[in-house]
Amino acid sequence: PKDHWDRVSAQGDIRPMRNNPSAMDEMKALLKTREPLYAQAEITVDTSKHSPEESVALIREALADSWRGASGSRTSKTAASHAVGGR
């Protein structure tokens, strides 16, 4: 939550936090409600300690790794399907 808070503040977006003593607690609660959605992600990349450029590189690398794995899985499934008479 603190990384998120710091990122939002660094962007100059303090409206939701201004004059709200419970803003951090509210943000923590919001992030907690999103956890089940985040858990569904096929790829996660921790960008909290990286520059935008480094984050882009990490995301591209994760996507490339995922695509390589997915194409291998797809090939295996197709081969298995053909082996048992599937299309």
PDB file of N, CA, C and O in Angstrom:
ATOM      1  N   PRO A   1       0.805  -1.221   0.000  1.00  0.00           N
ATOM      2  CA  PRO A   1       0.000   0.000   0.000  1.00  0.00           C
ATOM      3  C   PRO A   1       0.842   1.276   0.000  1.00  0.00           C
ATOM      4  O   PRO A   1       0.482   2.265  -0.638  1.00  0.00           O
ATOM      5  N   LYS A   2       1.962   1.244   0.719  1.00  0.00           N
ATOM      6  CA  LYS A   2       2.786   2.450   0.772  1.00  0.00           C
ATOM      7  C   LYS A   2       3.370   2.778  -0.601  1.00  0.00           C
ATOM      8  O   LYS A   2       3.432   3.945  -0.985  1.00  0.00           O
ATOM      9  N   ASP A   3       3.799   1.753  -1.342  1.00  0.00           N
ATOM     10  CA  ASP A   3       4.318   1.999  -2.695  1.00  0.00           C
ATOM     11  C   ASP A   3       3.248   2.652  -3.565  1.00  0.00           C
ATOM     12  O   ASP A   3       3.523   3.599  -4.302  1.00  0.00           O
ATOM     13  N   HIS A   4       2.034   2.136  -3.471  1.00  0.00           N
ATOM     14  CA  HIS A   4       0.923   2.699  -4.245  1.00  0.00           C
ATOM     15  C   HIS A   4       0.681   4.153  -3.829  1.00  0.00           C
ATOM     16  O   HIS A   4       0.542   5.038  -4.673  1.00  0.00           O
ATOM     17  N   TRP A   5       0.633   4.374  -2.553  1.00  0.00           N
ATOM     18  CA  TRP A   5       0.423   5.723  -1.998  1.00  0.00           C
ATOM     19  C   TRP A   5       1.495   6.682  -2.516  1.00  0.00           C
ATOM     20  O   TRP A   5       1.196   7.784  -2.975  1.00  0.00           O
ATOM     21  N   ASP A   6       2.755   6.234  -2.432  1.00  0.00           N
ATOM     22  CA  ASP A   6       3.865   7.079  -2.873  1.00  0.00           C
ATOM     23  C   ASP A   6       3.787   7.379  -4.364  1.00  0.00           C
ATOM     24  O   ASP A   6       4.059   8.503  -4.787  1.00  0.00           O
ATOM     25  N   ARG A   7       3.413   6.373  -5.169  1.00  0.00           N
ATOM     26  CA  ARG A   7       3.292   6.569  -6.611  1.00  0.00           C
ATOM     27  C   ARG A   7       2.204   7.592  -6.936  1.00  0.00           C
ATOM     28  O   ARG A   7       2.408   8.486  -7.758  1.00  0.00           O
ATOM     29  N   VAL A   8       1.064   7.456  -6.296  1.00  0.00           N
ATOM     30  CA  VAL A   8      -0.048   8.383  -6.533  1.00  0.00           C
ATOM     31  C   VAL A   8       0.349   9.797  -6.109  1.00  0.00           C
ATOM     32  O   VAL A   8       0.073  10.764  -6.819  1.00  0.00           O
ATOM     33  N   SER A   9       0.985   9.907  -4.974  1.00  0.00           N
ATOM     34  CA  SER A   9       1.417  11.221  -4.486  1.00  0.00           C
ATOM     35  C   SER A   9       2.455  11.842  -5.410  1.00  0.00           C
ATOM     36  O   SER A   9       2.405  13.041  -5.686  1.00  0.00           O
ATOM     37  N   ALA A  10       3.397  11.031  -5.891  1.00  0.00           N
ATOM     38  CA  ALA A  10       4.450  11.537  -6.781  1.00  0.00           C
ATOM     39  C   ALA A  10       3.871  12.065  -8.090  1.00  0.00           C
ATOM     40  O   ALA A  10       4.456  12.944  -8.725  1.00  0.00           O
ATOM     41  N   GLN A  11       2.728  11.530  -8.489  1.00  0.00           N
ATOM     42  CA  GLN A  11       2.071  11.992  -9.709  1.00  0.00           C
ATOM     43  C   GLN A  11       1.299  13.292  -9.470  1.00  0.00           C
ATOM     44  O   GLN A  11       0.753  13.888 -10.399  1.00  0.00           O
ATOM     45  N   GLY A  12       1.267  13.713  -8.210  1.00  0.00           N
ATOM     46  CA  GLY A  12       0.575  14.948  -7.883  1.00  0.00           C
ATOM     47  C   GLY A  12      -0.904  14.754  -7.609  1.00  0.00           C
ATOM     48  O   GLY A  12      -1.632  15.732  -7.441  1.00  0.00           O
ATOM     49  N   ASP A  13      -1.359  13.520  -7.559  1.00  0.00           N
ATOM     50  CA  ASP A  13      -2.776  13.243  -7.344  1.00  0.00           C
ATOM     51  C   ASP A  13      -3.020  13.018  -5.861  1.00  0.00           C
ATOM     52  O   ASP A  13      -2.925  11.894  -5.369  1.00  0.00           O
ATOM     53  N   ILE A  14      -3.333  14.091  -5.157  1.00  0.00           N
ATOM     54  CA  ILE A  14      -3.556  13.981  -3.712  1.00  0.00           C
ATOM     55  C   ILE A  14      -5.011  14.249  -3.343  1.00  0.00           C
ATOM     56  O   ILE A  14      -5.361  14.256  -2.163  1.00  0.00           O
ATOM     57  N   ARG A  15      -5.860  14.471  -4.345  1.00  0.00           N
ATOM     58  CA  ARG A  15      -7.262  14.794  -4.048  1.00  0.00           C
ATOM     59  C   ARG A  15      -7.944  13.814  -3.106  1.00  0.00           C
ATOM     60  O   ARG A  15      -8.569  14.239  -2.135  1.00  0.00           O
ATOM     61  N   PRO A  16      -7.840  12.481  -3.373  1.00  0.00           N
ATOM     62  CA  PRO A  16      -8.549  11.564  -2.476  1.00  0.00           C
ATOM     63  C   PRO A  16      -7.981  11.552  -1.061  1.00  0.00           C
ATOM     64  O   PRO A  16      -8.663  11.149  -0.119  1.00  0.00           O
ATOM     65  N   MET A  17      -6.741  11.992  -0.913  1.00  0.00           N
ATOM     66  CA  MET A  17      -6.092  11.928   0.391  1.00  0.00           C
ATOM     67  C   MET A  17      -6.211  13.218   1.179  1.00  0.00           C
ATOM     68  O   MET A  17      -6.122  13.218   2.407  1.00  0.00           O
ATOM     69  N   ARG A  18      -6.410  14.304   0.478  1.00  0.00           N
ATOM     70  CA  ARG A  18      -6.410  15.603   1.129  1.00  0.00           C
ATOM     71  C   ARG A  18      -7.484  15.668   2.218  1.00  0.00           C
ATOM     72  O   ARG A  18      -8.654  15.362   1.984  1.00  0.00           O
ATOM     73  N   ASN A  19      -7.064  16.063   3.378  1.00  0.00           N
ATOM     74  CA  ASN A  19      -7.956  16.262   4.526  1.00  0.00           C
ATOM     75  C   ASN A  19      -8.729  15.003   4.912  1.00  0.00           C
ATOM     76  O   ASN A  19      -9.834  15.093   5.448  1.00  0.00           O
ATOM     77  N   ASN A  20      -8.163  13.850   4.646  1.00  0.00           N
ATOM     78  CA  ASN A  20      -8.832  12.601   4.991  1.00  0.00           C
ATOM     79  C   ASN A  20      -7.875  11.763   5.842  1.00  0.00           C
ATOM     80  O   ASN A  20      -6.996  11.086   5.308  1.00  0.00           O
ATOM     81  N   PRO A  21      -8.047  11.811   7.157  1.00  0.00           N
ATOM     82  CA  PRO A  21      -7.119  11.096   8.039  1.00  0.00           C
ATOM     83  C   PRO A  21      -7.176   9.576   7.870  1.00  0.00           C
ATOM     84  O   PRO A  21      -6.237   8.883   8.262  1.00  0.00           O
ATOM     85  N   SER A  22      -8.250   9.051   7.301  1.00  0.00           N
ATOM     86  CA  SER A  22      -8.353   7.599   7.138  1.00  0.00           C
ATOM     87  C   SER A  22      -8.053   7.159   5.707  1.00  0.00           C
ATOM     88  O   SER A  22      -8.377   6.034   5.326  1.00  0.00           O
ATOM     89  N   ALA A  23      -7.439   8.032   4.914  1.00  0.00           N
ATOM     90  CA  ALA A  23      -7.184   7.729   3.506  1.00  0.00           C
ATOM     91  C   ALA A  23      -6.324   6.470   3.333  1.00  0.00           C
ATOM     92  O   ALA A  23      -6.622   5.644   2.470  1.00  0.00           O
ATOM     93  N   MET A  24      -5.278   6.312   4.124  1.00  0.00           N
ATOM     94  CA  MET A  24      -4.418   5.138   3.987  1.00  0.00           C
ATOM     95  C   MET A  24      -5.191   3.869   4.317  1.00  0.00           C
ATOM     96  O   MET A  24      -5.052   2.865   3.620  1.00  0.00           O
ATOM     97  N   ASP A  25      -5.999   3.899   5.364  1.00  0.00           N
ATOM     98  CA  ASP A  25      -6.804   2.726   5.723  1.00  0.00           C
ATOM     99  C   ASP A  25      -7.795   2.391   4.614  1.00  0.00           C
ATOM    100  O   ASP A  25      -8.021   1.220   4.308  1.00  0.00           O
ATOM    101  N   GLU A  26      -8.385   3.422   4.015  1.00  0.00           N
ATOM    102  CA  GLU A  26      -9.333   3.201   2.921  1.00  0.00           C
ATOM    103  C   GLU A  26      -8.630   2.592   1.706  1.00  0.00           C
ATOM    104  O   GLU A  26      -9.172   1.708   1.043  1.00  0.00           O
ATOM    105  N   MET A  27      -7.424   3.074   1.425  1.00  0.00           N
ATOM    106  CA  MET A  27      -6.683   2.532   0.297  1.00  0.00           C
ATOM    107  C   MET A  27      -6.307   1.077   0.556  1.00  0.00           C
ATOM    108  O   MET A  27      -6.401   0.248  -0.348  1.00  0.00           O
ATOM    109  N   LYS A  28      -5.885   0.758   1.768  1.00  0.00           N
ATOM    110  CA  LYS A  28      -5.552  -0.623   2.112  1.00  0.00           C
ATOM    111  C   LYS A  28      -6.769  -1.524   1.939  1.00  0.00           C
ATOM    112  O   LYS A  28      -6.654  -2.634   1.419  1.00  0.00           O
ATOM    113  N   ALA A  29      -7.926  -1.053   2.371  1.00  0.00           N
ATOM    114  CA  ALA A  29      -9.151  -1.837   2.239  1.00  0.00           C
ATOM    115  C   ALA A  29      -9.502  -2.042   0.762  1.00  0.00           C
ATOM    116  O   ALA A  29      -9.919  -3.131   0.368  1.00  0.00           O
ATOM    117  N   LEU A  30      -9.336  -1.008  -0.043  1.00  0.00           N
ATOM    118  CA  LEU A  30      -9.618  -1.109  -1.469  1.00  0.00           C
ATOM    119  C   LEU A  30      -8.682  -2.129  -2.127  1.00  0.00           C
ATOM    120  O   LEU A  30      -9.129  -2.975  -2.903  1.00  0.00           O
ATOM    121  N   LEU A  31      -7.396  -2.049  -1.819  1.00  0.00           N
ATOM    122  CA  LEU A  31      -6.446  -2.999  -2.391  1.00  0.00           C
ATOM    123  C   LEU A  31      -6.758  -4.426  -1.942  1.00  0.00           C
ATOM    124  O   LEU A  31      -6.587  -5.373  -2.710  1.00  0.00           O
ATOM    125  N   LYS A  32      -7.211  -4.578  -0.707  1.00  0.00           N
ATOM    126  CA  LYS A  32      -7.578  -5.906  -0.184  1.00  0.00           C
ATOM    127  C   LYS A  32      -8.761  -6.478  -0.967  1.00  0.00           C
ATOM    128  O   LYS A  32      -8.781  -7.673  -1.262  1.00  0.00           O
ATOM    129  N   THR A  33      -9.741  -5.648  -1.306  1.00  0.00           N
ATOM    130  CA  THR A  33     -10.885  -6.151  -2.076  1.00  0.00           C
ATOM    131  C   THR A  33     -10.485  -6.534  -3.491  1.00  0.00           C
ATOM    132  O   THR A  33     -11.159  -7.348  -4.123  1.00  0.00           O
ATOM    133  N   ARG A  34      -9.410  -5.968  -3.994  1.00  0.00           N
ATOM    134  CA  ARG A  34      -8.943  -6.285  -5.350  1.00  0.00           C
ATOM    135  C   ARG A  34      -8.084  -7.546  -5.412  1.00  0.00           C
ATOM    136  O   ARG A  34      -7.849  -8.071  -6.501  1.00  0.00           O
ATOM    137  N   GLU A  35      -7.611  -8.041  -4.271  1.00  0.00           N
ATOM    138  CA  GLU A  35      -6.713  -9.197  -4.253  1.00  0.00           C
ATOM    139  C   GLU A  35      -7.251 -10.396  -5.030  1.00  0.00           C
ATOM    140  O   GLU A  35      -6.488 -11.007  -5.778  1.00  0.00           O
ATOM    141  N   PRO A  36      -8.536 -10.766  -4.891  1.00  0.00           N
ATOM    142  CA  PRO A  36      -9.030 -11.915  -5.671  1.00  0.00           C
ATOM    143  C   PRO A  36      -8.924 -11.689  -7.182  1.00  0.00           C
ATOM    144  O   PRO A  36      -8.677 -12.629  -7.939  1.00  0.00           O
ATOM    145  N   LEU A  37      -9.109 -10.462  -7.609  1.00  0.00           N
ATOM    146  CA  LEU A  37      -8.959 -10.162  -9.035  1.00  0.00           C
ATOM    147  C   LEU A  37      -7.503 -10.235  -9.450  1.00  0.00           C
ATOM    148  O   LEU A  37      -7.185 -10.791 -10.501  1.00  0.00           O
ATOM    149  N   TYR A  38      -6.627  -9.686  -8.648  1.00  0.00           N
ATOM    150  CA  TYR A  38      -5.204  -9.729  -8.952  1.00  0.00           C
ATOM    151  C   TYR A  38      -4.703 -11.177  -8.990  1.00  0.00           C
ATOM    152  O   TYR A  38      -3.824 -11.510  -9.785  1.00  0.00           O
ATOM    153  N   ALA A  39      -5.256 -12.027  -8.140  1.00  0.00           N
ATOM    154  CA  ALA A  39      -4.834 -13.424  -8.074  1.00  0.00           C
ATOM    155  C   ALA A  39      -5.164 -14.187  -9.361  1.00  0.00           C
ATOM    156  O   ALA A  39      -4.583 -15.239  -9.625  1.00  0.00           O
ATOM    157  N   GLN A  40      -6.085 -13.662 -10.151  1.00  0.00           N
ATOM    158  CA  GLN A  40      -6.460 -14.318 -11.405  1.00  0.00           C
ATOM    159  C   GLN A  40      -5.481 -14.023 -12.542  1.00  0.00           C
ATOM    160  O   GLN A  40      -5.553 -14.649 -13.600  1.00  0.00           O
ATOM    161  N   ALA A  41      -4.594 -13.101 -12.335  1.00  0.00           N
ATOM    162  CA  ALA A  41      -3.660 -12.704 -13.389  1.00  0.00           C
ATOM    163  C   ALA A  41      -2.739 -13.862 -13.758  1.00  0.00           C
ATOM    164  O   ALA A  41      -2.236 -14.576 -12.891  1.00  0.00           O
ATOM    165  N   GLU A  42      -2.531 -14.032 -15.056  1.00  0.00           N
ATOM    166  CA  GLU A  42      -1.605 -15.054 -15.529  1.00  0.00           C
ATOM    167  C   GLU A  42      -0.164 -14.598 -15.345  1.00  0.00           C
ATOM    168  O   GLU A  42       0.738 -15.419 -15.181  1.00  0.00           O
ATOM    169  N   ILE A  43       0.044 -13.296 -15.373  1.00  0.00           N
ATOM    170  CA  ILE A  43       1.383 -12.734 -15.242  1.00  0.00           C
ATOM    171  C   ILE A  43       1.328 -11.632 -14.192  1.00  0.00           C
ATOM    172  O   ILE A  43       0.406 -10.816 -14.189  1.00  0.00           O
ATOM    173  N   THR A  44       2.310 -11.609 -13.308  1.00  0.00           N
ATOM    174  CA  THR A  44       2.452 -10.492 -12.379  1.00  0.00           C
ATOM    175  C   THR A  44       3.888  -9.990 -12.445  1.00  0.00           C
ATOM    176  O   THR A  44       4.830 -10.772 -12.569  1.00  0.00           O
ATOM    177  N   VAL A  45       4.035  -8.697 -12.362  1.00  0.00           N
ATOM    178  CA  VAL A  45       5.351  -8.071 -12.399  1.00  0.00           C
ATOM    179  C   VAL A  45       5.387  -7.024 -11.296  1.00  0.00           C
ATOM    180  O   VAL A  45       4.565  -6.108 -11.274  1.00  0.00           O
ATOM    181  N   ASP A  46       6.329  -7.160 -10.394  1.00  0.00           N
ATOM    182  CA  ASP A  46       6.494  -6.182  -9.320  1.00  0.00           C
ATOM    183  C   ASP A  46       7.310  -5.015  -9.866  1.00  0.00           C
ATOM    184  O   ASP A  46       8.512  -5.141 -10.097  1.00  0.00           O
ATOM    185  N   THR A  47       6.656  -3.898 -10.067  1.00  0.00           N
ATOM    186  CA  THR A  47       7.326  -2.714 -10.622  1.00  0.00           C
ATOM    187  C   THR A  47       7.607  -1.667  -9.558  1.00  0.00           C
ATOM    188  O   THR A  47       8.057  -0.566  -9.877  1.00  0.00           O
ATOM    189  N   SER A  48       7.349  -1.994  -8.301  1.00  0.00           N
ATOM    190  CA  SER A  48       7.412  -0.991  -7.242  1.00  0.00           C
ATOM    191  C   SER A  48       8.784  -0.360  -7.046  1.00  0.00           C
ATOM    192  O   SER A  48       8.867   0.789  -6.612  1.00  0.00           O
ATOM    193  N   LYS A  49       9.836  -1.060  -7.345  1.00  0.00           N
ATOM    194  CA  LYS A  49      11.188  -0.534  -7.109  1.00  0.00           C
ATOM    195  C   LYS A  49      11.914  -0.209  -8.413  1.00  0.00           C
ATOM    196  O   LYS A  49      13.138  -0.078  -8.427  1.00  0.00           O
ATOM    197  N   HIS A  50      11.165  -0.077  -9.507  1.00  0.00           N
ATOM    198  CA  HIS A  50      11.784   0.111 -10.816  1.00  0.00           C
ATOM    199  C   HIS A  50      11.299   1.384 -11.488  1.00  0.00           C
ATOM    200  O   HIS A  50      10.191   1.860 -11.242  1.00  0.00           O
ATOM    201  N   SER A  51      12.151   1.916 -12.334  1.00  0.00           N
ATOM    202  CA  SER A  51      11.779   3.089 -13.128  1.00  0.00           C
ATOM    203  C   SER A  51      10.758   2.658 -14.178  1.00  0.00           C
ATOM    204  O   SER A  51      10.590   1.463 -14.418  1.00  0.00           O
ATOM    205  N   PRO A  52      10.082   3.604 -14.799  1.00  0.00           N
ATOM    206  CA  PRO A  52       9.144   3.231 -15.874  1.00  0.00           C
ATOM    207  C   PRO A  52       9.833   2.419 -16.976  1.00  0.00           C
ATOM    208  O   PRO A  52       9.262   1.450 -17.476  1.00  0.00           O
ATOM    209  N   GLU A  53      11.031   2.801 -17.351  1.00  0.00           N
ATOM    210  CA  GLU A  53      11.745   2.084 -18.410  1.00  0.00           C
ATOM    211  C   GLU A  53      12.068   0.647 -17.990  1.00  0.00           C
ATOM    212  O   GLU A  53      11.903  -0.291 -18.770  1.00  0.00           O
ATOM    213  N   GLU A  54      12.531   0.493 -16.749  1.00  0.00           N
ATOM    214  CA  GLU A  54      12.824  -0.848 -16.237  1.00  0.00           C
ATOM    215  C   GLU A  54      11.548  -1.676 -16.149  1.00  0.00           C
ATOM    216  O   GLU A  54      11.553  -2.869 -16.452  1.00  0.00           O
ATOM    217  N   SER A  55      10.457  -1.041 -15.734  1.00  0.00           N
ATOM    218  CA  SER A  55       9.176  -1.741 -15.624  1.00  0.00           C
ATOM    219  C   SER A  55       8.710  -2.251 -16.978  1.00  0.00           C
ATOM    220  O   SER A  55       8.232  -3.380 -17.092  1.00  0.00           O
ATOM    221  N   VAL A  56       8.848  -1.420 -18.003  1.00  0.00           N
ATOM    222  CA  VAL A  56       8.465  -1.844 -19.351  1.00  0.00           C
ATOM    223  C   VAL A  56       9.290  -3.056 -19.767  1.00  0.00           C
ATOM    224  O   VAL A  56       8.749  -4.012 -20.322  1.00  0.00           O
ATOM    225  N   ALA A  57      10.587  -3.026 -19.507  1.00  0.00           N
ATOM    226  CA  ALA A  57      11.452  -4.150 -19.861  1.00  0.00           C
ATOM    227  C   ALA A  57      11.034  -5.415 -19.112  1.00  0.00           C
ATOM    228  O   ALA A  57      11.004  -6.498 -19.696  1.00  0.00           O
ATOM    229  N   LEU A  58      10.715  -5.285 -17.832  1.00  0.00           N
ATOM    230  CA  LEU A  58      10.281  -6.445 -17.046  1.00  0.00           C
ATOM    231  C   LEU A  58       8.964  -7.003 -17.569  1.00  0.00           C
ATOM    232  O   LEU A  58       8.790  -8.219 -17.651  1.00  0.00           O
ATOM    233  N   ILE A  59       8.042  -6.123 -17.920  1.00  0.00           N
ATOM    234  CA  ILE A  59       6.742  -6.562 -18.446  1.00  0.00           C
ATOM    235  C   ILE A  59       6.928  -7.263 -19.787  1.00  0.00           C
ATOM    236  O   ILE A  59       6.335  -8.314 -20.032  1.00  0.00           O
ATOM    237  N   ARG A  60       7.748  -6.681 -20.651  1.00  0.00           N
ATOM    238  CA  ARG A  60       7.998  -7.310 -21.961  1.00  0.00           C
ATOM    239  C   ARG A  60       8.622  -8.693 -21.789  1.00  0.00           C
ATOM    240  O   ARG A  60       8.256  -9.640 -22.486  1.00  0.00           O
ATOM    241  N   GLU A  61       9.558  -8.799 -20.864  1.00  0.00           N
ATOM    242  CA  GLU A  61      10.215 -10.085 -20.610  1.00  0.00           C
ATOM    243  C   GLU A  61       9.213 -11.114 -20.090  1.00  0.00           C
ATOM    244  O   GLU A  61       9.216 -12.267 -20.521  1.00  0.00           O
ATOM    245  N   ALA A  62       8.363 -10.688 -19.165  1.00  0.00           N
ATOM    246  CA  ALA A  62       7.357 -11.601 -18.608  1.00  0.00           C
ATOM    247  C   ALA A  62       6.375 -12.050 -19.688  1.00  0.00           C
ATOM    248  O   ALA A  62       5.995 -13.219 -19.739  1.00  0.00           O
ATOM    249  N   LEU A  63       5.969 -11.124 -20.546  1.00  0.00           N
ATOM    250  CA  LEU A  63       5.060 -11.482 -21.639  1.00  0.00           C
ATOM    251  C   LEU A  63       5.722 -12.458 -22.606  1.00  0.00           C
ATOM    252  O   LEU A  63       5.109 -13.441 -23.021  1.00  0.00           O
ATOM    253  N   ALA A  64       6.965 -12.185 -22.961  1.00  0.00           N
ATOM    254  CA  ALA A  64       7.685 -13.071 -23.877  1.00  0.00           C
ATOM    255  C   ALA A  64       7.809 -14.471 -23.282  1.00  0.00           C
ATOM    256  O   ALA A  64       7.595 -15.465 -23.977  1.00  0.00           O
ATOM    257  N   ASP A  65       8.153 -14.550 -21.998  1.00  0.00           N
ATOM    258  CA  ASP A  65       8.256 -15.849 -21.330  1.00  0.00           C
ATOM    259  C   ASP A  65       6.910 -16.567 -21.342  1.00  0.00           C
ATOM    260  O   ASP A  65       6.839 -17.773 -21.578  1.00  0.00           O
ATOM    261  N   SER A  66       5.853 -15.815 -21.087  1.00  0.00           N
ATOM    262  CA  SER A  66       4.511 -16.392 -21.070  1.00  0.00           C
ATOM    263  C   SER A  66       4.119 -16.906 -22.447  1.00  0.00           C
ATOM    264  O   SER A  66       3.575 -18.003 -22.575  1.00  0.00           O
ATOM    265  N   TRP A  67       4.394 -16.117 -23.471  1.00  0.00           N
ATOM    266  CA  TRP A  67       4.040 -16.517 -24.835  1.00  0.00           C
ATOM    267  C   TRP A  67       4.823 -17.744 -25.266  1.00  0.00           C
ATOM    268  O   TRP A  67       4.284 -18.632 -25.927  1.00  0.00           O
ATOM    269  N   ARG A  68       6.098 -17.794 -24.891  1.00  0.00           N
ATOM    270  CA  ARG A  68       6.902 -18.982 -25.225  1.00  0.00           C
ATOM    271  C   ARG A  68       6.303 -20.211 -24.547  1.00  0.00           C
ATOM    272  O   ARG A  68       6.185 -21.273 -25.159  1.00  0.00           O
ATOM    273  N   GLY A  69       5.932 -20.060 -23.295  1.00  0.00           N
ATOM    274  CA  GLY A  69       5.319 -21.174 -22.568  1.00  0.00           C
ATOM    275  C   GLY A  69       3.966 -21.551 -23.127  1.00  0.00           C
ATOM    276  O   GLY A  69       3.643 -22.734 -23.231  1.00  0.00           O
ATOM    277  N   ALA A  70       3.163 -20.549 -23.493  1.00  0.00           N
ATOM    278  CA  ALA A  70       1.828 -20.808 -24.032  1.00  0.00           C
ATOM    279  C   ALA A  70       1.911 -21.491 -25.383  1.00  0.00           C
ATOM    280  O   ALA A  70       1.125 -22.397 -25.661  1.00  0.00           O
ATOM    281  N   SER A  71       2.846 -21.078 -26.228  1.00  0.00           N
ATOM    282  CA  SER A  71       2.945 -21.706 -27.537  1.00  0.00           C
ATOM    283  C   SER A  71       3.407 -23.147 -27.382  1.00  0.00           C
ATOM    284  O   SER A  71       2.976 -24.019 -28.135  1.00  0.00           O
ATOM    285  N   GLY A  72       4.276 -23.405 -26.416  1.00  0.00           N
ATOM    286  CA  GLY A  72       4.688 -24.783 -26.153  1.00  0.00           C
ATOM    287  C   GLY A  72       3.529 -25.617 -25.659  1.00  0.00           C
ATOM    288  O   GLY A  72       3.376 -26.772 -26.055  1.00  0.00           O
ATOM    289  N   SER A  73       2.702 -25.034 -24.788  1.00  0.00           N
ATOM    290  CA  SER A  73       1.532 -25.742 -24.282  1.00  0.00           C
ATOM    291  C   SER A  73       0.539 -25.998 -25.398  1.00  0.00           C
ATOM    292  O   SER A  73      -0.032 -27.084 -25.503  1.00  0.00           O
ATOM    293  N   ARG A  74       0.338 -24.975 -26.238  1.00  0.00           N
ATOM    294  CA  ARG A  74      -0.603 -25.102 -27.338  1.00  0.00           C
ATOM    295  C   ARG A  74      -0.156 -26.211 -28.277  1.00  0.00           C
ATOM    296  O   ARG A  74      -0.971 -27.020 -28.721  1.00  0.00           O
ATOM    297  N   THR A  75       1.141 -26.250 -28.582  1.00  0.00           N
ATOM    298  CA  THR A  75       1.677 -27.276 -29.465  1.00  0.00           C
ATOM    299  C   THR A  75       1.472 -28.653 -28.841  1.00  0.00           C
ATOM    300  O   THR A  75       1.069 -29.593 -29.525  1.00  0.00           O
ATOM    301  N   SER A  76       1.745 -28.770 -27.563  1.00  0.00           N
ATOM    302  CA  SER A  76       1.591 -30.058 -26.893  1.00  0.00           C
ATOM    303  C   SER A  76       0.140 -30.505 -26.900  1.00  0.00           C
ATOM    304  O   SER A  76      -0.153 -31.675 -27.148  1.00  0.00           O
ATOM    305  N   LYS A  77      -0.779 -29.566 -26.626  1.00  0.00           N
ATOM    306  CA  LYS A  77      -2.194 -29.924 -26.618  1.00  0.00           C
ATOM    307  C   LYS A  77      -2.649 -30.339 -28.008  1.00  0.00           C
ATOM    308  O   LYS A  77      -3.407 -31.298 -28.155  1.00  0.00           O
ATOM    309  N   THR A  78      -2.191 -29.622 -29.027  1.00  0.00           N
ATOM    310  CA  THR A  78      -2.573 -29.954 -30.395  1.00  0.00           C
ATOM    311  C   THR A  78      -2.041 -31.331 -30.751  1.00  0.00           C
ATOM    312  O   THR A  78      -2.766 -32.152 -31.314  1.00  0.00           O
ATOM    313  N   ALA A  79      -0.790 -31.588 -30.430  1.00  0.00           N
ATOM    314  CA  ALA A  79      -0.197 -32.891 -30.733  1.00  0.00           C
ATOM    315  C   ALA A  79      -0.949 -33.998 -30.007  1.00  0.00           C
ATOM    316  O   ALA A  79      -1.224 -35.049 -30.586  1.00  0.00           O
ATOM    317  N   ALA A  80      -1.278 -33.766 -28.752  1.00  0.00           N
ATOM    318  CA  ALA A  80      -2.012 -34.775 -27.988  1.00  0.00           C
ATOM    319  C   ALA A  80      -3.393 -34.991 -28.585  1.00  0.00           C
ATOM    320  O   ALA A  80      -3.881 -36.119 -28.638  1.00  0.00           O
ATOM    321  N   SER A  81      -4.019 -33.919 -29.031  1.00  0.00           N
ATOM    322  CA  SER A  81      -5.341 -34.016 -29.627  1.00  0.00           C
ATOM    323  C   SER A  81      -5.291 -34.844 -30.911  1.00  0.00           C
ATOM    324  O   SER A  81      -6.151 -35.696 -31.134  1.00  0.00           O
ATOM    325  N   HIS A  82      -4.289 -34.597 -31.752  1.00  0.00           N
ATOM    326  CA  HIS A  82      -4.158 -35.358 -32.984  1.00  0.00           C
ATOM    327  C   HIS A  82      -3.841 -36.825 -32.695  1.00  0.00           C
ATOM    328  O   HIS A  82      -4.279 -37.715 -33.425  1.00  0.00           O
ATOM    329  N   ALA A  83      -3.089 -37.070 -31.644  1.00  0.00           N
ATOM    330  CA  ALA A  83      -2.691 -38.429 -31.326  1.00  0.00           C
ATOM    331  C   ALA A  83      -3.883 -39.285 -30.927  1.00  0.00           C
ATOM    332  O   ALA A  83      -3.862 -40.502 -31.112  1.00  0.00           O
ATOM    333  N   VAL A  84      -4.932 -38.656 -30.375  1.00  0.00           N
ATOM    334  CA  VAL A  84      -6.110 -39.409 -29.960  1.00  0.00           C
ATOM    335  C   VAL A  84      -7.262 -39.219 -30.945  1.00  0.00           C
ATOM    336  O   VAL A  84      -8.412 -39.527 -30.632  1.00  0.00           O
ATOM    337  N   GLY A  85      -6.948 -38.716 -32.121  1.00  0.00           N
ATOM    338  CA  GLY A  85      -7.978 -38.598 -33.146  1.00  0.00           C
ATOM    339  C   GLY A  85      -8.740 -37.308 -33.118  1.00  0.00           C
ATOM    340  O   GLY A  85      -9.779 -37.204 -33.770  1.00  0.00           O
ATOM    341  N   GLY A  86      -8.268 -36.308 -32.388  1.00  0.00           N
ATOM    342  CA  GLY A  86      -8.951 -35.020 -32.348  1.00  0.00           C
ATOM    343  C   GLY A  86      -8.553 -34.172 -33.525  1.00  0.00           C
ATOM    344  O   GLY A  86      -7.734 -34.586 -34.346  1.00  0.00           O
ATOM    345  N   ARG A  87      -9.116 -33.000 -33.619  1.00  0.00           N
ATOM    346  CA  ARG A  87      -8.796 -32.081 -34.728  1.00  0.00           C
ATOM    347  C   ARG A  87      -7.970 -30.926 -34.237  1.00  0.00           C
ATOM    348  O   ARG A  87      -7.605 -30.050 -35.022  1.00  0.00           O
TER     349      ARG A  87
END
